[in-house]
């Protein structure tokens, strides 16, 4: 695809929504809708991601609209920030490009009973301890090794399988999206090569934009929701961002190879070959869904083990058990996934396969899939920003159920490619710059810090402002980083 930009129509629907009409190009079945404000839309139009929104609107079985969140930027097939819901009984497809290579990349947020004053003088020891304990970097192996039988069990059952090994609690499982397990996962659908890549990578952070961050709550905007989640100003929390590592990447790679020629087999004409897909109820579609679900379960296990190692480091630094330190999981949300969910379309309840590619589930108050303790306020939504500014905790709203199939943004969204960020860094010491902001950073390489420097990202405050104004999610608390480890 030509990545020079989008030159088609963008019609303003309201202060936070822009439409690409389905008349824009042949094959579009529905409109494209981009959630952004006036300030953002110019930059969005300069990127090819808006063209990808239009292309996704051509996929069979798509419902209502092809959607994009304000953190939209170019990705493989679907834009990052893209959302599409397909009706399988209307010829709806599953597309690996609508999930991404890092299947179930996601975020979890852990609270503590510690205040900033409790950690101020121990931050260096804490960050150094985390960096020493938690494996991070490209291809890095971890301390947890699972033989093929054990690994297959993780892929089929998710973090529930770790409870018996003393590496997870029942509460950890309960406060994970989908309880950490997608039904229909089948390890037998995962290739030997994918299994090999995953054998020693569960409990590892990886590289790129993945991180483990110690944060402090610097502002609470919704006292009621914050109280339900056990969050208060001045409190120390930990945010973990990682996915399915090499196993998930291989599952996606295998699927894209196996789907070559499949759209033509079913008479599907694609505007972009990166949208390779299969009818969700076809043999090819079912094969990918089984493997994708298994990789998603692996990713939840990965974040669970990353959290477990984090708890161990806090225990060592503070000389108290993690339970005494109040290190409980607030929630864990996926943002690269496809799941069957019940949604209302034109007054009719439909079972839809919702693709979220760099987009976060944001179910509103009262939804049965939200843990009971949160049903009065809505599902917790965790939105990481960049390592120099802030991240956000929000809750899903009823508006997301009406407008976006229960979805909101997933992060700040990139402004620069990694290559451009490296060039911009120009040999600067990003770790020193972060230290001047009060953030202690440790990374496997200077390159990793340069690629992920704060200037490479949109301002997350502006992104979450859009989704709140659009009624998709509501701000609860802002968290600023004080320590970070990266690959």
C-alpha positions as CSV (number, residue, x, y, z in Angstrom):
1,X,0.0,0.0,0.0
2,X,1.1,3.6,-0.7
3,X,1.7,5.0,2.8
4,X,2.0,8.7,1.6
5,X,-1.4,9.6,3.0
6,X,-5.2,9.7,2.5
7,X,-6.7,11.9,-0.1
8,X,-10.4,10.9,0.1
9,X,-13.4,12.6,1.7
10,X,-13.6,13.1,5.4
11,X,-17.0,14.4,6.5
12,X,-17.3,15.8,10.1
13,X,-20.2,14.1,11.9
14,X,-19.8,15.8,15.2
15,X,-16.9,17.3,17.3
16,X,-15.3,13.8,17.7
17,X,-16.3,11.8,14.7
18,X,-15.3,11.9,11.0
19,X,-16.9,9.9,8.2
20,X,-15.5,8.2,5.1
21,X,-18.6,7.7,3.1
22,X,-19.1,4.2,1.6
23,X,-19.4,5.9,-1.8
24,X,-15.7,6.8,-1.6
25,X,-14.5,3.6,-3.3
26,X,-16.0,0.6,-5.0
27,X,-16.5,-2.4,-2.7
28,X,-17.2,-0.5,0.5
29,X,-20.2,-2.1,2.3
30,X,-20.4,0.4,5.1
31,X,-19.0,3.9,6.0
32,X,-15.7,4.4,7.8
33,X,-15.9,6.3,11.1
34,X,-12.8,7.9,12.7
35,X,-13.0,9.2,16.3
36,X,-10.8,12.3,16.5
37,X,-11.1,16.0,17.1
38,X,-10.3,18.9,14.8
39,X,-6.7,19.1,16.1
40,X,-5.9,15.5,15.3
41,X,-7.6,15.0,12.0
42,X,-5.0,16.7,9.9
43,X,-2.3,14.5,11.1
44,X,-4.5,11.4,10.6
45,X,-5.2,12.4,7.0
46,X,-1.5,12.7,6.4
47,X,-1.1,9.0,7.2
48,X,-2.3,6.0,5.1
49,X,-4.3,4.6,8.1
50,X,-7.5,6.3,7.0
51,X,-7.3,4.5,3.6
52,X,-7.0,1.3,5.7
53,X,-10.3,2.2,7.4
54,X,-11.9,2.4,4.0
55,X,-10.4,-0.9,2.9
56,X,-11.7,-2.7,6.0
57,X,-15.2,-1.5,5.1
58,X,-15.0,-3.8,2.1
59,X,-14.8,-7.0,4.1
60,X,-17.8,-9.4,3.9
61,X,-20.2,-9.4,6.8
62,X,-19.0,-6.1,8.3
63,X,-21.6,-4.4,10.5
64,X,-22.5,-0.7,10.9
65,X,-19.1,0.8,10.1
66,X,-15.4,0.3,9.9
67,X,-14.1,2.2,13.0
68,X,-10.9,3.8,14.1
69,X,-10.0,5.3,17.5
70,X,-8.1,8.6,18.0
71,X,-4.7,6.7,18.5
72,X,-5.0,5.5,14.8
73,X,-1.9,5.0,12.8
74,X,-0.8,2.7,10.0
75,X,-0.6,-1.0,10.6
76,X,-0.5,-4.3,8.7
77,X,-3.9,-4.7,6.9
78,X,-6.0,-3.0,9.5
79,X,-4.8,0.3,10.9
80,X,-3.7,0.3,14.5
81,X,-6.7,1.6,16.4
82,X,-9.1,-0.3,14.0
83,X,-12.3,-2.0,15.0
84,X,-14.6,-4.1,12.8
85,X,-17.5,-6.4,13.8
86,X,-18.4,-9.3,11.5
87,X,-21.6,-11.4,11.4
88,X,-20.5,-14.9,10.7
89,X,-24.0,-16.0,9.7
90,X,-23.9,-13.2,7.0
91,X,-20.6,-14.3,5.5
92,X,-18.5,-12.5,8.0
93,X,-14.8,-13.1,7.9
94,X,-11.9,-13.4,10.3
95,X,-8.8,-11.5,9.2
96,X,-5.4,-12.0,11.0
97,X,-4.6,-8.4,10.0
98,X,-7.5,-7.3,12.2
99,X,-5.8,-8.9,15.2
100,X,-2.1,-8.2,14.5
101,X,1.1,-10.1,14.9
102,X,1.3,-9.6,18.6
103,X,-1.9,-11.5,19.5
104,X,-3.4,-10.3,22.7
105,X,-0.9,-7.6,23.3
106,X,-2.5,-5.9,26.3
107,X,-2.1,-4.1,29.6
108,X,-2.6,-4.9,33.2
109,X,-2.6,-2.5,36.2
110,X,-1.6,-3.5,39.7
111,X,-2.3,-1.3,42.7
112,X,-0.3,-1.2,45.9
113,X,-0.8,0.2,49.4
114,X,2.4,2.2,49.0
115,X,2.5,5.9,48.6
116,X,5.1,7.8,46.6
117,X,6.9,8.9,49.8
118,X,7.3,5.2,50.6
119,X,9.2,4.4,47.4
120,X,11.0,7.7,46.7
121,X,14.3,6.7,48.3
122,X,14.1,3.1,47.0
123,X,13.2,3.8,43.4
124,X,16.6,3.1,42.0
125,X,16.8,-0.3,43.9
126,X,13.3,-1.1,42.8
127,X,13.9,-0.3,39.1
128,X,17.2,-2.1,39.1
129,X,15.6,-5.1,40.8
130,X,12.9,-5.2,38.2
131,X,15.4,-4.9,35.3
132,X,17.5,-7.7,36.8
133,X,14.5,-10.0,37.5
134,X,12.2,-9.5,34.5
135,X,13.6,-10.6,31.1
136,X,13.3,-7.9,28.5
137,X,14.6,-7.6,24.9
138,X,14.3,-9.2,21.6
139,X,14.0,-13.0,21.8
140,X,14.8,-13.0,25.5
141,X,14.2,-16.3,27.4
142,X,12.7,-16.3,30.9
143,X,13.0,-18.2,34.2
144,X,9.9,-20.2,33.6
145,X,10.2,-23.2,31.3
146,X,7.3,-25.4,30.2
147,X,7.6,-28.6,28.4
148,X,5.4,-29.2,25.4
149,X,2.6,-30.8,27.4
150,X,2.6,-28.0,30.0
151,X,2.7,-25.4,27.3
152,X,-0.2,-26.9,25.5
153,X,-2.1,-26.8,28.8
154,X,-1.4,-23.1,29.2
155,X,-2.6,-22.4,25.6
156,X,-5.9,-24.3,26.2
157,X,-6.6,-22.9,29.7
158,X,-4.8,-19.6,30.2
159,X,-3.8,-18.4,33.7
160,X,-6.1,-20.8,35.4
161,X,-3.4,-23.4,34.7
162,X,-0.9,-21.3,36.7
163,X,-3.1,-21.3,39.8
164,X,-2.2,-24.9,40.5
165,X,1.5,-24.1,40.2
166,X,1.2,-21.3,42.8
167,X,1.9,-18.6,40.2
168,X,-1.6,-17.0,40.1
169,X,-4.5,-16.6,42.5
170,X,-8.2,-17.1,41.8
171,X,-8.6,-13.4,42.2
172,X,-5.9,-12.7,39.5
173,X,-7.9,-14.9,37.1
174,X,-11.3,-13.2,38.0
175,X,-9.9,-9.7,37.3
176,X,-8.6,-10.6,33.8
177,X,-10.6,-9.9,30.7
178,X,-12.5,-13.1,29.7
179,X,-11.0,-14.6,32.9
180,X,-7.9,-15.1,30.9
181,X,-9.3,-17.8,28.6
182,X,-10.9,-17.7,25.2
183,X,-13.2,-20.7,24.8
184,X,-12.4,-22.7,21.7
185,X,-8.6,-22.3,22.0
186,X,-6.8,-25.4,20.7
187,X,-3.1,-25.9,21.1
188,X,-3.2,-28.6,18.4
189,X,-3.9,-25.8,15.9
190,X,-0.6,-24.1,16.9
191,X,2.5,-25.1,14.8
192,X,5.5,-26.8,16.2
193,X,7.6,-23.7,15.3
194,X,5.2,-21.5,17.3
195,X,5.4,-23.8,20.3
196,X,9.2,-23.8,20.1
197,X,9.3,-20.0,20.1
198,X,7.0,-19.9,23.2
199,X,8.6,-22.6,25.3
200,X,10.9,-20.2,27.3
201,X,9.2,-16.8,26.6
202,X,6.3,-17.0,29.1
203,X,7.0,-14.3,31.7
204,X,9.2,-12.1,29.4
205,X,8.6,-8.5,28.5
206,X,9.9,-8.4,24.9
207,X,10.9,-5.3,23.1
208,X,9.4,-2.4,21.1
209,X,6.7,-0.5,22.9
210,X,6.3,-3.1,25.7
211,X,7.2,-2.0,29.2
212,X,6.8,-2.5,32.9
213,X,6.3,0.8,34.6
214,X,6.1,2.0,38.2
215,X,3.6,4.8,38.4
216,X,2.0,7.2,40.9
217,X,-1.6,8.3,40.8
218,X,-1.3,12.1,40.3
219,X,-4.9,12.9,39.8
220,X,-8.3,11.3,40.5
221,X,-11.3,12.6,38.5
222,X,-14.0,10.1,39.4
223,X,-13.9,9.5,43.1
224,X,-16.7,6.9,43.0
225,X,-15.0,4.6,40.4
226,X,-11.6,5.1,41.9
227,X,-12.9,4.0,45.3
228,X,-14.4,0.9,43.7
229,X,-11.0,0.1,42.2
230,X,-9.0,0.9,45.3
231,X,-7.3,3.8,43.7
232,X,-6.3,7.1,45.4
233,X,-4.0,10.1,44.7
234,X,-0.4,9.6,45.7
235,X,-0.7,5.8,45.4
236,X,2.0,3.7,43.7
237,X,0.8,1.3,40.9
238,X,2.5,-0.9,38.4
239,X,1.5,-1.1,34.7
240,X,2.6,-4.0,32.5
241,X,2.3,-4.0,28.7
242,X,3.2,-7.1,26.8
243,X,1.7,-9.8,24.6
244,X,2.2,-13.3,23.2
245,X,5.8,-12.9,22.2
246,X,7.3,-15.1,19.5
247,X,4.5,-17.6,19.8
248,X,1.8,-15.2,18.8
249,X,4.0,-13.7,16.0
250,X,4.4,-17.2,14.6
251,X,0.7,-18.0,14.8
252,X,0.0,-14.8,12.8
253,X,2.8,-15.6,10.3
254,X,1.5,-19.1,9.8
255,X,-2.0,-17.9,9.3
256,X,-1.1,-15.3,6.7
257,X,0.8,-18.0,4.7
258,X,-2.0,-20.5,4.9
259,X,-4.6,-17.9,3.8
260,X,-2.9,-17.1,0.5
261,X,-5.5,-17.8,-2.2
262,X,-8.2,-18.4,0.3
263,X,-10.2,-15.2,-0.3
264,X,-10.3,-16.1,-4.0
265,X,-11.5,-19.6,-3.2
266,X,-14.6,-18.0,-1.5
267,X,-15.1,-15.3,-4.1
268,X,-13.8,-12.5,-1.8
269,X,-12.2,-9.5,-3.6
270,X,-9.9,-7.5,-1.4
271,X,-8.6,-4.0,-1.9
272,X,-5.4,-4.8,-0.1
273,X,-3.7,-8.3,0.0
274,X,-2.8,-7.6,3.7
275,X,-6.5,-8.1,4.5
276,X,-6.1,-11.8,3.8
277,X,-9.1,-13.5,5.4
278,X,-11.5,-16.5,5.4
279,X,-15.2,-16.8,6.3
280,X,-15.3,-17.2,10.1
281,X,-17.3,-20.5,9.8
282,X,-15.0,-22.0,7.1
283,X,-12.4,-24.6,7.9
284,X,-9.6,-22.1,7.3
285,X,-11.3,-19.5,9.4
286,X,-11.8,-22.0,12.3
287,X,-8.2,-23.1,12.1
288,X,-6.9,-19.6,12.6
289,X,-9.5,-18.8,15.4
290,X,-8.4,-21.9,17.3
291,X,-4.7,-20.9,17.1
292,X,-5.4,-17.2,17.8
293,X,-7.4,-18.0,20.9
294,X,-4.5,-20.3,22.1
295,X,-2.0,-17.5,21.6
296,X,-4.3,-15.1,23.4
297,X,-4.4,-17.4,26.4
298,X,-0.6,-17.6,26.3
299,X,-0.4,-13.8,26.4
300,X,-2.6,-13.7,29.5
301,X,-0.2,-16.2,31.1
302,X,2.7,-14.1,30.1
303,X,1.3,-11.0,31.8
304,X,0.4,-13.0,34.8
305,X,4.0,-14.2,35.2
306,X,5.3,-10.8,34.6
307,X,3.1,-9.6,37.5
308,X,4.2,-12.4,39.7
309,X,7.9,-11.5,39.2
310,X,7.1,-7.9,39.9
311,X,5.5,-8.9,43.2
312,X,8.6,-10.8,44.1
313,X,10.8,-7.8,43.5
314,X,8.6,-5.6,45.6
315,X,8.8,-8.2,48.4
316,X,12.6,-8.2,48.2
317,X,12.9,-4.4,48.2
318,X,10.3,-3.7,50.9
319,X,10.8,-6.8,53.0
320,X,7.1,-7.6,53.1
321,X,4.9,-10.1,51.3
322,X,3.1,-8.9,48.3
323,X,-0.3,-9.4,49.9
324,X,0.8,-7.2,52.8
325,X,1.9,-4.6,50.2
326,X,-1.6,-4.7,48.7
327,X,-0.4,-5.7,45.3
328,X,-3.7,-6.7,43.8
329,X,-4.6,-6.7,40.1
330,X,-7.1,-4.0,39.2
331,X,-7.7,-5.4,35.7
332,X,-6.1,-6.8,32.6
333,X,-7.4,-5.8,29.1
334,X,-6.4,-7.1,25.6
335,X,-6.0,-4.7,22.7
336,X,-5.1,-7.1,19.8
337,X,-7.8,-9.7,19.6
338,X,-10.9,-11.0,17.9
339,X,-13.8,-12.3,20.0
340,X,-17.5,-13.3,19.5
341,X,-19.7,-11.0,21.5
342,X,-23.4,-10.1,21.7
343,X,-24.1,-6.6,20.3
344,X,-27.3,-4.8,19.3
345,X,-27.5,-3.7,15.6
346,X,-30.6,-1.8,14.5
347,X,-32.6,-3.2,17.4
348,X,-31.5,-6.8,16.8
349,X,-29.1,-8.7,19.1
350,X,-26.4,-10.3,17.0
351,X,-23.5,-12.6,17.8
352,X,-20.6,-10.7,16.2
353,X,-16.9,-11.4,15.7
354,X,-15.3,-8.2,16.9
355,X,-11.8,-7.4,15.7
356,X,-9.9,-5.0,17.9
357,X,-6.5,-4.1,16.5
358,X,-4.8,-1.6,18.9
359,X,-8.2,-1.0,20.5
360,X,-9.5,-1.8,24.0
361,X,-12.7,-3.4,25.1
362,X,-14.7,-0.8,27.1
363,X,-18.0,-2.4,28.3
364,X,-20.3,-0.1,30.1
365,X,-22.0,-0.4,33.5
366,X,-24.2,-3.4,34.1
367,X,-22.6,-5.7,31.5
368,X,-22.5,-9.3,32.5
369,X,-18.9,-9.8,31.3
370,X,-17.6,-7.2,33.7
371,X,-16.5,-8.4,37.1
372,X,-19.4,-8.0,39.5
373,X,-17.5,-5.4,41.7
374,X,-17.1,-3.1,38.7
375,X,-20.6,-3.5,37.2
376,X,-21.9,-0.3,38.8
377,X,-19.2,1.9,37.3
378,X,-18.2,0.0,34.1
379,X,-15.3,-2.1,33.0
380,X,-11.8,-0.7,33.9
381,X,-10.0,0.6,30.8
382,X,-6.2,0.9,31.0
383,X,-4.6,3.3,28.5
384,X,-0.8,3.6,28.5
385,X,0.8,6.8,27.3
386,X,4.5,7.4,26.8
387,X,7.2,6.8,29.4
388,X,7.7,10.5,30.0
389,X,4.2,11.9,30.5
390,X,1.3,9.8,31.7
391,X,-1.1,6.9,31.4
392,X,-4.8,6.7,32.2
393,X,-7.3,4.6,34.0
394,X,-10.9,5.0,32.7
395,X,-14.2,3.0,32.7
396,X,-16.3,1.9,29.8
397,X,-19.5,3.8,29.1
398,X,-22.9,3.0,27.6
399,X,-21.9,5.1,24.6
400,X,-19.3,2.6,23.6
401,X,-21.9,-0.1,23.4
402,X,-24.0,2.1,21.1
403,X,-21.2,3.5,18.9
404,X,-18.2,1.2,18.9
405,X,-19.2,-2.3,19.8
406,X,-17.9,-1.7,23.4
407,X,-14.5,-0.3,22.3
408,X,-12.2,2.6,23.1
409,X,-8.6,3.6,22.3
410,X,-5.6,1.5,23.4
411,X,-2.8,4.1,23.9
412,X,-1.4,7.4,22.8
413,X,-0.6,6.2,19.3
414,X,2.6,6.9,17.4
415,X,3.5,10.2,15.8
416,X,6.8,9.0,14.5
417,X,8.0,5.7,13.0
418,X,10.7,3.9,14.9
419,X,13.2,5.0,12.2
420,X,12.1,8.6,12.5
421,X,12.3,8.5,16.3
422,X,15.9,7.1,16.1
423,X,16.8,9.9,13.7
424,X,15.2,12.5,16.0
425,X,17.0,11.2,19.0
426,X,20.3,11.9,17.2
427,X,22.5,10.3,19.8
428,X,20.8,12.0,22.7
429,X,20.7,10.2,26.1
430,X,17.0,9.6,26.4
431,X,17.5,8.0,29.8
432,X,19.1,11.2,31.1
433,X,16.2,13.3,29.7
434,X,13.8,11.0,31.4
435,X,15.7,11.3,34.7
436,X,15.3,15.1,34.5
437,X,11.5,14.4,34.4
438,X,11.8,12.2,37.5
439,X,11.6,8.9,35.6
440,X,14.3,6.2,36.2
441,X,14.6,4.2,33.0
442,X,16.4,0.9,32.3
443,X,16.5,-0.7,28.9
444,X,18.3,-3.5,27.1
445,X,19.6,-0.9,24.6
446,X,19.8,2.8,24.0
447,X,18.1,2.1,20.6
448,X,15.0,0.8,22.4
449,X,14.7,4.0,24.5
450,X,15.3,6.2,21.4
451,X,12.6,4.5,19.4
452,X,10.2,4.8,22.3
453,X,11.0,8.4,23.4
454,X,8.1,10.5,24.5
455,X,8.2,12.7,21.3
456,X,7.5,9.6,19.2
457,X,3.9,9.5,20.6
458,X,0.8,11.6,20.6
459,X,-0.2,13.3,23.9
460,X,-2.2,10.6,25.7
461,X,-4.2,13.3,27.6
462,X,-5.6,14.6,24.2
463,X,-6.4,11.0,23.1
464,X,-8.4,10.1,26.2
465,X,-10.1,13.5,26.1
466,X,-11.6,12.5,22.7
467,X,-12.9,9.2,23.8
468,X,-14.4,10.8,26.9
469,X,-16.1,13.5,24.9
470,X,-17.4,10.9,22.5
471,X,-19.0,8.9,25.4
472,X,-16.8,5.8,24.9
473,X,-15.1,5.8,28.2
474,X,-14.8,8.1,31.3
475,X,-11.6,9.3,33.0
476,X,-11.0,7.9,36.5
477,X,-7.4,8.6,37.3
478,X,-4.2,9.8,35.7
479,X,-0.9,8.1,36.5
480,X,2.6,9.5,35.9
481,X,5.6,7.3,35.4
482,X,8.4,7.2,38.0
483,X,10.3,4.1,36.9
484,X,10.3,2.1,33.7
485,X,12.0,-1.0,32.3
486,X,12.0,-1.8,28.5
487,X,13.6,-4.2,26.0
